Amino acid sequence: RLLTAADEPAFARYCRNFAKWQQLRAGLDKAGYTYDATTTHGGKLRRADPAFLIADRLERQLLAIEDRFGMNPSERQRIFAARAA
């Protein structure tokens, strides 16, 4: 009973980003989080997979939205306390 029609776009965005995050994480779990690259001088570098960087950004966004919707214990308690007052 916390969500209203005004929350629909934000919650839809959360759901879409959560689905993308899950897909990225599944791919990373299979393929790994890094890849080897060759520099212009012929050297070797290990780089973070771009999918990892995208998944990390999505995770940060998800955490922020979870706070707004009371989807973690401390925020849920804060919401319940505000409703009781």
OpenMM code with the backbone's topology and positions (N, CA, C; nanometers):
from openmm import Vec3, app, unit

residues = "ARG LEU LEU THR ALA ALA ASP GLU PRO ALA PHE ALA ARG TYR CYS ARG ASN PHE ALA LYS TRP GLN GLN LEU ARG ALA GLY LEU ASP LYS ALA GLY TYR THR TYR ASP ALA THR THR THR HIS GLY GLY LYS LEU ARG ARG ALA ASP PRO ALA PHE LEU ILE ALA ASP ARG LEU GLU ARG GLN LEU LEU ALA ILE GLU ASP ARG PHE GLY MET ASN PRO SER GLU ARG GLN ARG ILE PHE ALA ALA ARG ALA ALA".split()
positions = [
    Vec3(0.0800, -0.1209, 0.0000),
    Vec3(0.0000, 0.0000, 0.0000),
    Vec3(0.0836, 0.1263, 0.0000),
    Vec3(0.2078, 0.1119, -0.0349),
    Vec3(0.2956, 0.2283, -0.0363),
    Vec3(0.2993, 0.2974, -0.1719),
    Vec3(0.2771, 0.2241, -0.2793),
    Vec3(0.2879, 0.2814, -0.4129),
    Vec3(0.1568, 0.3432, -0.4579),
    Vec3(0.1694, 0.4522, -0.5306),
    Vec3(0.0529, 0.5180, -0.5893),
    Vec3(0.0742, 0.5257, -0.7402),
    Vec3(-0.0247, 0.5766, -0.8108),
    Vec3(-0.0123, 0.5917, -0.9559),
    Vec3(0.1059, 0.6828, -0.9918),
    Vec3(0.1345, 0.7787, -0.9077),
    Vec3(0.2473, 0.8691, -0.9329),
    Vec3(0.3815, 0.7961, -0.9266),
    Vec3(0.3863, 0.6835, -0.8576),
    Vec3(0.5098, 0.6064, -0.8449),
    Vec3(0.5326, 0.5107, -0.9617),
    Vec3(0.4319, 0.4943, -1.0456),
    Vec3(0.4384, 0.3937, -1.1516),
    Vec3(0.5589, 0.4097, -1.2444),
    Vec3(0.5872, 0.5284, -1.2972),
    Vec3(0.7037, 0.5393, -1.3869),
    Vec3(0.8361, 0.5029, -1.3179),
    Vec3(0.8546, 0.5480, -1.1968),
    Vec3(0.9792, 0.5184, -1.1253),
    Vec3(0.9902, 0.3696, -1.0947),
    Vec3(0.8797, 0.3073, -1.0556),
    Vec3(0.8849, 0.1645, -1.0239),
    Vec3(0.9025, 0.0817, -1.1509),
    Vec3(0.8426, 0.1251, -1.2615),
    Vec3(0.8618, 0.0564, -1.3895),
    Vec3(1.0089, 0.0642, -1.4308),
    Vec3(1.0693, 0.1811, -1.4115),
    Vec3(1.2118, 0.1986, -1.4418),
    Vec3(1.2950, 0.1059, -1.3544),
    Vec3(1.2590, 0.0937, -1.2282),
    Vec3(1.3296, 0.0029, -1.1381),
    Vec3(1.3210, -0.1407, -1.1902),
    Vec3(1.2021, -0.1832, -1.2284),
    Vec3(1.1827, -0.3202, -1.2770),
    Vec3(1.2640, -0.3452, -1.4042),
    Vec3(1.2616, -0.2497, -1.4964),
    Vec3(1.3380, -0.2634, -1.6208),
    Vec3(1.4874, -0.2711, -1.5905),
    Vec3(1.5368, -0.1826, -1.5048),
    Vec3(1.6787, -0.1834, -1.4706),
    Vec3(1.7183, -0.3086, -1.3939),
    Vec3(1.6279, -0.3593, -1.3104),
    Vec3(1.6571, -0.4828, -1.2367),
    Vec3(1.6718, -0.5995, -1.3336),
    Vec3(1.5831, -0.6074, -1.4332),
    Vec3(1.5918, -0.7144, -1.5328),
    Vec3(1.7227, -0.7047, -1.6115),
    Vec3(1.7608, -0.5826, -1.6517),
    Vec3(1.8874, -0.5637, -1.7233),
    Vec3(2.0053, -0.6029, -1.6357),
    Vec3(2.0011, -0.5638, -1.5096),
    Vec3(2.1085, -0.5948, -1.4154),
    Vec3(2.1239, -0.7459, -1.4006),
    Vec3(2.0120, -0.8166, -1.3887),
    Vec3(2.0176, -0.9630, -1.3764),
    Vec3(2.0795, -1.0262, -1.5007),
    Vec3(2.0421, -0.9789, -1.6186),
    Vec3(2.0981, -1.0328, -1.7429),
    Vec3(2.2483, -1.0089, -1.7507),
    Vec3(2.2891, -0.8876, -1.7181),
    Vec3(2.4320, -0.8559, -1.7205),
    Vec3(2.5098, -0.9412, -1.6220),
    Vec3(2.4568, -0.9559, -1.5019),
    Vec3(2.5262, -1.0354, -1.3996),
    Vec3(2.5376, -1.1810, -1.4421),
    Vec3(2.4325, -1.2353, -1.5031),
    Vec3(2.4373, -1.3748, -1.5491),
    Vec3(2.5443, -1.3911, -1.6563),
    Vec3(2.5517, -1.2969, -1.7488),
    Vec3(2.6543, -1.3025, -1.8528),
    Vec3(2.7944, -1.2900, -1.7959),
    Vec3(2.8104, -1.2014, -1.7002),
    Vec3(2.9409, -1.1838, -1.6373),
    Vec3(2.9810, -1.3066, -1.5571),
    Vec3(2.8860, -1.3707, -1.4918),
    Vec3(2.9169, -1.4915, -1.4153),
    Vec3(2.9691, -1.6015, -1.5070),
    Vec3(2.9195, -1.6052, -1.6305),
    Vec3(2.9647, -1.7069, -1.7266),
    Vec3(3.0971, -1.6680, -1.7930),
    Vec3(3.1067, -1.5429, -1.8377),
    Vec3(3.2204, -1.5016, -1.9192),
    Vec3(3.3353, -1.4404, -1.8401),
    Vec3(3.3086, -1.3964, -1.7194),
    Vec3(3.4123, -1.3297, -1.6410),
    Vec3(3.3940, -1.1787, -1.6423),
    Vec3(3.4666, -1.1132, -1.5573),
    Vec3(3.4496, -0.9700, -1.5353),
    Vec3(3.5542, -0.8860, -1.6071),
    Vec3(3.6534, -0.9515, -1.6644),
    Vec3(3.7601, -0.8791, -1.7330),
    Vec3(3.7880, -0.9439, -1.8687),
    Vec3(3.8621, -0.8711, -1.9488),
    Vec3(3.9101, -0.9266, -2.0760),
    Vec3(4.0520, -0.8749, -2.0985),
    Vec3(4.1261, -0.9471, -2.1802),
    Vec3(4.2612, -0.9062, -2.2117),
    Vec3(4.2598, -0.8215, -2.3372),
    Vec3(4.3327, -0.7112, -2.3343),
    Vec3(4.3420, -0.6214, -2.4488),
    Vec3(4.4892, -0.6011, -2.4832),
    Vec3(4.5123, -0.5703, -2.6086),
    Vec3(4.6477, -0.5415, -2.6548),
    Vec3(4.6602, -0.3914, -2.6785),
    Vec3(4.7651, -0.3337, -2.6262),
    Vec3(4.7876, -0.1897, -2.6442),
    Vec3(4.8446, -0.1635, -2.7838),
    Vec3(4.8490, -0.0373, -2.8217),
    Vec3(4.9045, -0.0009, -2.9522),
    Vec3(5.0541, -0.0340, -2.9614),
    Vec3(5.1192, -0.0511, -2.8475),
    Vec3(5.2624, -0.0844, -2.8446),
    Vec3(5.2848, -0.2347, -2.8296),
    Vec3(5.1773, -0.3115, -2.8347),
    Vec3(5.1901, -0.4569, -2.8268),
    Vec3(5.1867, -0.5134, -2.6863),
    Vec3(5.1683, -0.4293, -2.5869),
    Vec3(5.1596, -0.4772, -2.4496),
    Vec3(5.0223, -0.5371, -2.4209),
    Vec3(5.0131, -0.6072, -2.3113),
    Vec3(4.8876, -0.6700, -2.2714),
    Vec3(4.8314, -0.5992, -2.1492),
    Vec3(4.7020, -0.5776, -2.1514),
    Vec3(4.6316, -0.5174, -2.0380),
    Vec3(4.5099, -0.6013, -2.0056),
    Vec3(4.4779, -0.6076, -1.8802),
    Vec3(4.3523, -0.6693, -1.8387),
    Vec3(4.2569, -0.5552, -1.8069),
    Vec3(4.1423, -0.5547, -1.8727),
    Vec3(4.0446, -0.4462, -1.8558),
    Vec3(3.9148, -0.5009, -1.8003),
    Vec3(3.8421, -0.4114, -1.7343),
    Vec3(3.7088, -0.4474, -1.6854),
    Vec3(3.6153, -0.4589, -1.8050),
    Vec3(3.5356, -0.5622, -1.8061),
    Vec3(3.4365, -0.5803, -1.9123),
    Vec3(3.3385, -0.4635, -1.9062),
    Vec3(3.3053, -0.4019, -2.0190),
    Vec3(3.2073, -0.2930, -2.0179),
    Vec3(3.0740, -0.3344, -1.9548),
    Vec3(3.0381, -0.4605, -1.9678),
    Vec3(2.9147, -0.5089, -1.9053),
    Vec3(2.9238, -0.4970, -1.7532),
    Vec3(3.0436, -0.5171, -1.6976),
    Vec3(3.0617, -0.5016, -1.5534),
    Vec3(3.0384, -0.3568, -1.5120),
    Vec3(3.0916, -0.2638, -1.5912),
    Vec3(3.0752, -0.1221, -1.5590),
    Vec3(2.9285, -0.0803, -1.5677),
    Vec3(2.8584, -0.1306, -1.6672),
    Vec3(2.7154, -0.1005, -1.6810),
    Vec3(2.6378, -0.1625, -1.5653),
    Vec3(2.6682, -0.2869, -1.5309),
    Vec3(2.5995, -0.3538, -1.4203),
    Vec3(2.6233, -0.2793, -1.2893),
    Vec3(2.7452, -0.2296, -1.2705),
    Vec3(2.7769, -0.1546, -1.1492),
    Vec3(2.6945, -0.0265, -1.1410),
    Vec3(2.6827, 0.0456, -1.2533),
    Vec3(2.5994, 0.1673, -1.2543),
    Vec3(2.4539, 0.1353, -1.2262),
    Vec3(2.4044, 0.0294, -1.2890),
    Vec3(2.2657, -0.0098, -1.2653),
    Vec3(2.2432, -0.0466, -1.1189),
    Vec3(2.3407, -0.1169, -1.0602),
    Vec3(2.3269, -0.1559, -0.9199),
    Vec3(2.3188, -0.0338, -0.8292),
    Vec3(2.3972, 0.0669, -0.8575),
    Vec3(2.3924, 0.1910, -0.7781),
    Vec3(2.2560, 0.2593, -0.7924),
    Vec3(2.2041, 0.2605, -0.9154),
    Vec3(2.0723, 0.3197, -0.9381),
    Vec3(1.9638, 0.2395, -0.8671),
    Vec3(1.9761, 0.1075, -0.8720),
    Vec3(1.8779, 0.0222, -0.8044),
    Vec3(1.8785, 0.0470, -0.6537),
    Vec3(1.9965, 0.0594, -0.5964),
    Vec3(2.0054, 0.0850, -0.4524),
    Vec3(1.9390, 0.2172, -0.4152),
    Vec3(1.9583, 0.3185, -0.4969),
    Vec3(1.8973, 0.4489, -0.4691),
    Vec3(1.7448, 0.4402, -0.4768),
    Vec3(1.6951, 0.3698, -0.5766),
    Vec3(1.5495, 0.3562, -0.5900),
    Vec3(1.4940, 0.2700, -0.4775),
    Vec3(1.5671, 0.1660, -0.4384),
    Vec3(1.5220, 0.0808, -0.3277),
    Vec3(1.5061, 0.1618, -0.2000),
    Vec3(1.5953, 0.2562, -0.1771),
    Vec3(1.5822, 0.3434, -0.0600),
    Vec3(1.4526, 0.4242, -0.0673),
    Vec3(1.4229, 0.4768, -0.1844),
    Vec3(1.3022, 0.5591, -0.1991),
    Vec3(1.1746, 0.4800, -0.1791),
    Vec3(1.1767, 0.3542, -0.2188),
    Vec3(1.0560, 0.2723, -0.2077),
    Vec3(1.0525, 0.1879, -0.0808),
    Vec3(1.1451, 0.2080, 0.0095),
    Vec3(1.1441, 0.1335, 0.1348),
    Vec3(1.1746, -0.0133, 0.1161),
    Vec3(1.2623, -0.0446, 0.0207),
    Vec3(1.2925, -0.1837, -0.0107),
    Vec3(1.4183, -0.2337, 0.0596),
    Vec3(1.4540, -0.1688, 0.1685),
    Vec3(1.5596, -0.2200, 0.2551),
    Vec3(1.5109, -0.2015, 0.3986),
    Vec3(1.5639, -0.2769, 0.4927),
    Vec3(1.5099, -0.2748, 0.6298),
    Vec3(1.5071, -0.1373, 0.6966),
    Vec3(1.6137, -0.0589, 0.6821),
    Vec3(1.6161, 0.0695, 0.7534),
    Vec3(1.5143, 0.1672, 0.6954),
    Vec3(1.5019, 0.1732, 0.5643),
    Vec3(1.4036, 0.2637, 0.5039),
    Vec3(1.2615, 0.2175, 0.5317),
    Vec3(1.2404, 0.0872, 0.5340),
    Vec3(1.1074, 0.0334, 0.5655),
    Vec3(1.0674, 0.0733, 0.7076),
    Vec3(1.1599, 0.0640, 0.8003),
    Vec3(1.1323, 0.1026, 0.9394),
    Vec3(1.0996, 0.2529, 0.9469),
    Vec3(1.1749, 0.3333, 0.8713),
    Vec3(1.1506, 0.4784, 0.8702),
    Vec3(1.0111, 0.5082, 0.8176),
    Vec3(0.9700, 0.4403, 0.7134),
    Vec3(0.8366, 0.4604, 0.6565),
    Vec3(0.7297, 0.4196, 0.7561),
    Vec3(0.7478, 0.3038, 0.8198),
    Vec3(0.6497, 0.2572, 0.9181),
    Vec3(0.6411, 0.3534, 1.0363),
    Vec3(0.7549, 0.4047, 1.0803),
    Vec3(0.7554, 0.4991, 1.1924),
    Vec3(0.6839, 0.6285, 1.1537),
    Vec3(0.7056, 0.6752, 1.0316),
    Vec3(0.6389, 0.7978, 0.9863),
    Vec3(0.4892, 0.7770, 0.9749),
    Vec3(0.4473, 0.6604, 0.9313),
    Vec3(0.3037, 0.6326, 0.9220),
    Vec3(0.2383, 0.6226, 1.0598),
    Vec3(0.3124, 0.5690, 1.1563),
    Vec3(0.2566, 0.5538, 1.2905),
    Vec3(0.2430, 0.6882, 1.3607),
    Vec3(0.3282, 0.7825, 1.3247),
    Vec3(0.3270, 0.9135, 1.3903),
    Vec3(0.2194, 1.0011, 1.3381),
] * unit.nanometer
topology = app.Topology()
chain = topology.addChain("A")
for resn in residues:
    res = topology.addResidue(resn, chain)
    for name in ("N", "CA", "C"):
        topology.addAtom(name, app.Element.getBySymbol(name[0]), res)
